[in-house]
Amino acid sequence: MRHLYVVLDCSDTMAAQDLKPTRLLCTVKILENFVEEYFDQNPISQMGIIIMHNKRAEKVCDLGGNFRKYIKVINGLAKTSLIGEPSLQNGLELALKSLKLLPSHASREILVILGSLTT
């Protein structure tokens, strides 16, 4: 069984318009497709979402297997206020804290999506 945390940068860097309309909106659209495909290929897997902004990490969604819930959460991220800088260390530590509790036979994965050049 796979357990995946998606750690997403929601800092002010994601408001840049080098990707139209913004980096965050492009990331949200691609992440929606990823979630659908991930649960299609791994039906008994679990996923969680962590956002990084203002030098903090915040767990938006804990591990679970309902992909419709994650699509709603990801769409809600498009309205998130983009402030400060991301903290990669805090994001990874928060994900690791949750993944440590899982049994050793389970696959534990972290996917980091970072738009900032600094953390």
C-alpha atoms as a printed R data frame, in Angstrom:
    type eleno elety resid chain resno       x      y       z
1   ATOM     1    CA   MET     A     1   0.000  0.000   0.000
2   ATOM     2    CA   ARG     A     2   1.299  3.451  -0.936
3   ATOM     3    CA   HIS     A     3   1.108  6.491   1.319
4   ATOM     4    CA   LEU     A     4   1.900  9.824  -0.330
5   ATOM     5    CA   TYR     A     5   2.114 13.360   0.997
6   ATOM     6    CA   VAL     A     6   2.057 16.186  -1.542
7   ATOM     7    CA   VAL     A     7   3.955 19.172  -0.118
8   ATOM     8    CA   LEU     A     8   2.939 22.289  -2.069
9   ATOM     9    CA   ASP     A     9   4.564 25.718  -2.097
10  ATOM    10    CA   CYS     A    10   1.936 28.406  -1.407
11  ATOM    11    CA   SER     A    11   4.371 31.285  -0.932
12  ATOM    12    CA   ASP     A    12   4.167 34.638  -2.704
13  ATOM    13    CA   THR     A    13   6.448 33.235  -5.434
14  ATOM    14    CA   MET     A    14   3.511 31.153  -6.686
15  ATOM    15    CA   ALA     A    15   1.703 34.380  -7.640
16  ATOM    16    CA   ALA     A    16   4.243 35.014 -10.416
17  ATOM    17    CA   GLN     A    17   2.687 35.233 -13.857
18  ATOM    18    CA   ASP     A    18   5.432 33.557 -15.863
19  ATOM    19    CA   LEU     A    19   2.920 30.708 -16.298
20  ATOM    20    CA   LYS     A    20  -0.518 31.994 -17.248
21  ATOM    21    CA   PRO     A    21  -2.540 32.945 -15.274
22  ATOM    22    CA   THR     A    22  -0.268 32.218 -12.250
23  ATOM    23    CA   ARG     A    23   2.107 29.496 -11.128
24  ATOM    24    CA   LEU     A    24  -0.339 28.369  -8.450
25  ATOM    25    CA   LEU     A    25  -3.322 28.034 -10.789
26  ATOM    26    CA   CYS     A    26  -1.261 26.041 -13.298
27  ATOM    27    CA   THR     A    27  -0.011 23.812 -10.484
28  ATOM    28    CA   VAL     A    28  -3.548 23.277  -9.177
29  ATOM    29    CA   LYS     A    29  -4.802 22.213 -12.607
30  ATOM    30    CA   ILE     A    30  -1.940 19.740 -13.101
31  ATOM    31    CA   LEU     A    31  -2.294 18.453  -9.526
32  ATOM    32    CA   GLU     A    32  -5.987 17.688 -10.135
33  ATOM    33    CA   ASN     A    33  -5.047 15.459 -13.063
34  ATOM    34    CA   PHE     A    34  -2.281 13.846 -11.017
35  ATOM    35    CA   VAL     A    35  -4.659 12.992  -8.148
36  ATOM    36    CA   GLU     A    36  -7.217 11.392 -10.465
37  ATOM    37    CA   GLU     A    37  -4.563  9.327 -12.210
38  ATOM    38    CA   TYR     A    38  -2.805  8.421  -8.942
39  ATOM    39    CA   PHE     A    39  -5.963  6.958  -7.410
40  ATOM    40    CA   ASP     A    40  -6.923  5.307 -10.699
41  ATOM    41    CA   GLN     A    41  -3.595  3.446 -10.799
42  ATOM    42    CA   ASN     A    42  -3.380  2.901  -6.994
43  ATOM    43    CA   PRO     A    43  -6.956  2.373  -5.770
44  ATOM    44    CA   ILE     A    44  -6.054  1.342  -2.199
45  ATOM    45    CA   SER     A    45  -3.409  4.024  -1.680
46  ATOM    46    CA   GLN     A    46  -3.682  7.050   0.591
47  ATOM    47    CA   MET     A    47  -2.705 10.676   0.051
48  ATOM    48    CA   GLY     A    48  -2.338 13.800   2.176
49  ATOM    49    CA   ILE     A    49  -1.686 17.452   1.328
50  ATOM    50    CA   ILE     A    50   0.625 19.885   3.116
51  ATOM    51    CA   ILE     A    51   1.088 23.525   2.114
52  ATOM    52    CA   MET     A    52   4.100 25.706   2.875
53  ATOM    53    CA   HIS     A    53   3.784 29.463   3.278
54  ATOM    54    CA   ASN     A    54   5.064 32.192   5.560
55  ATOM    55    CA   LYS     A    55   7.930 29.912   6.727
56  ATOM    56    CA   ARG     A    56   5.414 27.405   8.102
57  ATOM    57    CA   ALA     A    57   3.942 24.099   7.012
58  ATOM    58    CA   GLU     A    58   0.246 23.358   7.402
59  ATOM    59    CA   LYS     A    59  -1.502 20.027   6.901
60  ATOM    60    CA   VAL     A    60  -4.533 20.783   4.754
61  ATOM    61    CA   CYS     A    61  -5.658 17.182   4.335
62  ATOM    62    CA   ASP     A    62  -4.577 14.121   6.295
63  ATOM    63    CA   LEU     A    63  -3.925 10.724   4.734
64  ATOM    64    CA   GLY     A    64  -7.025  9.219   3.151
65  ATOM    65    CA   GLY     A    65  -8.297  7.451   0.066
66  ATOM    66    CA   ASN     A    66 -11.223  9.597  -1.155
67  ATOM    67    CA   PHE     A    67  -9.945 11.297  -4.322
68  ATOM    68    CA   ARG     A    68 -13.043 13.526  -4.654
69  ATOM    69    CA   LYS     A    69 -12.173 15.084  -1.299
70  ATOM    70    CA   TYR     A    70  -8.677 15.881  -2.552
71  ATOM    71    CA   ILE     A    71  -9.981 17.434  -5.762
72  ATOM    72    CA   LYS     A    72 -12.155 19.793  -3.649
73  ATOM    73    CA   VAL     A    73  -9.220 20.653  -1.379
74  ATOM    74    CA   ILE     A    74  -6.930 21.294  -4.355
75  ATOM    75    CA   ASN     A    75  -9.533 23.548  -5.984
76  ATOM    76    CA   GLY     A    76  -9.777 25.435  -2.688
77  ATOM    77    CA   LEU     A    77  -6.022 26.003  -2.745
78  ATOM    78    CA   ALA     A    78  -6.496 28.305  -5.743
79  ATOM    79    CA   LYS     A    79  -8.079 30.796  -3.310
80  ATOM    80    CA   THR     A    80  -5.318 30.481  -0.689
81  ATOM    81    CA   SER     A    81  -3.532 33.685   0.256
82  ATOM    82    CA   LEU     A    82   0.035 33.506  -1.004
83  ATOM    83    CA   ILE     A    83   2.289 35.053   1.631
84  ATOM    84    CA   GLY     A    84   5.894 34.864   2.723
85  ATOM    85    CA   GLU     A    85   8.452 32.220   1.861
86  ATOM    86    CA   PRO     A    86   8.104 28.429   1.958
87  ATOM    87    CA   SER     A    87   9.934 26.301   4.521
88  ATOM    88    CA   LEU     A    88  10.990 23.039   2.931
89  ATOM    89    CA   GLN     A    89  12.359 21.775   6.244
90  ATOM    90    CA   ASN     A    90   9.069 22.359   8.086
91  ATOM    91    CA   GLY     A    91   7.088 20.763   5.248
92  ATOM    92    CA   LEU     A    92   9.249 17.650   5.190
93  ATOM    93    CA   GLU     A    93   9.279 17.348   8.980
94  ATOM    94    CA   LEU     A    94   5.482 17.562   9.153
95  ATOM    95    CA   ALA     A    95   5.114 14.868   6.474
96  ATOM    96    CA   LEU     A    96   7.739 12.681   8.136
97  ATOM    97    CA   LYS     A    97   6.012 12.968  11.521
98  ATOM    98    CA   SER     A    98   2.846 11.444  10.031
99  ATOM    99    CA   LEU     A    99   4.594  8.873   7.852
100 ATOM   100    CA   LYS     A   100   6.672  7.523  10.763
101 ATOM   101    CA   LEU     A   101   3.515  6.151  12.364
102 ATOM   102    CA   LEU     A   102   2.784  3.839   9.429
103 ATOM   103    CA   PRO     A   103   3.802  0.165   9.423
104 ATOM   104    CA   SER     A   104   7.198 -0.662   7.955
105 ATOM   105    CA   HIS     A   105   5.766 -2.750   5.101
106 ATOM   106    CA   ALA     A   106   3.908  0.290   3.706
107 ATOM   107    CA   SER     A   107   5.420  2.492   1.014
108 ATOM   108    CA   ARG     A   108   5.972  6.048   2.303
109 ATOM   109    CA   GLU     A   109   6.477  8.804  -0.258
110 ATOM   110    CA   ILE     A   110   6.711 12.598  -0.338
111 ATOM   111    CA   LEU     A   111   6.170 14.678  -3.481
112 ATOM   112    CA   VAL     A   112   7.428 18.274  -3.173
113 ATOM   113    CA   ILE     A   113   6.150 20.935  -5.564
114 ATOM   114    CA   LEU     A   114   8.250 24.052  -5.117
115 ATOM   115    CA   GLY     A   115   8.007 27.265  -7.113
116 ATOM   116    CA   SER     A   116  10.463 29.299  -5.057
117 ATOM   117    CA   LEU     A   117  14.209 29.302  -5.633
118 ATOM   118    CA   THR     A   118  14.893 29.751  -1.902
119 ATOM   119    CA   THR     A   119  13.491 28.159   1.223
